[in-house]
Amino acid sequence: MILLFTHTLAPTPAESARSVLARPNPATVTTSDVSLHLTGPACHTGTDGEITLLVPDQHRVLGEIDADGLEATIEFTDTAPVDLRDRTRSLLWINGDLSLPSATEARDRALAVLEGDPDERLLDLGHGRTMIVLRPHLVVYSDHDGCHLLEPARFTSLSPAPFDRWEGPWLRHLERDHGDLLEAVVQHCPVPLPDGRPRPLGVDRYGLRLRLESAGGDHDVRIPFRRPARTAHEVAHQVQELARIPLDRY
């Protein structure tokens, strides 16, 4: 990863890992007996330090959980939302104990989450989706900067950024409809960048990440915002500012 400025701000490893959990990334649940794939389970953290996941009814993992719980490791693959040559951005491993709450407890947990996070996916609970609960013992996050051992209590206390789940559709929109904006961001960058076609790799409150694809290889760059963004609306405006495009154009 190429950082463009000496003091470029970026999310902490814990914040980045929390974003992986908030987005609909694929996951693999591994127990002592089986390895099971989950397609983008809805995940949320609670004030009790536990993580809830919604999985399809009748999924094999549900049959593995007994009254004593089930030790498991869940690997989340942070996948770029556009079709890049290498779509894996980072990996998140969480080891802990899985349990299966009653229908009443699951509903109460979902309502508690909805108070601070209006995630429409929670409406699937009881309609094709079942909640399982993970109490984490070990959290490891791996990205381009290396492997990071995270404190479970600190990790589960973080709230998702207000645009974590908005990131994917918005980046696909840029890729599909606004390649000129990405070219303008590169053109107006105050430092020279490698040659290549700019592709949207990621966005967070501190800046935009692009992948420059060329016949000679790929180069990832982080272009910082002028100020940290607080909302998805501010993210969109700051990207337009980087491209020096009037804010009402997109």
Buried (B, 14 or more C-beta within 10 A) or exposed (E): EEBBEEEEBBBEBBBBBBBBBBBBBBBBBBBEEEEBEBEBBBBBBBEEBBBBBBBBEEBEBBEBBEEEBBEBBBBBBBBBBBEBEEEEBBBBBBBBBBBBBEEEEBBEBBEBBBEEBEBEBBEBBBEEBBBBBBBBEEBBBBBEEEEBEBEBEEBBBBEBBBBBBBBBEBBBBBBEEBBEBBEBBBEEBEEEBBEBEBBBBBBBBBBBBBBBBEEEEBBBBBBBBEEBBEEBEBBBBBBBBBBEBEEEEB
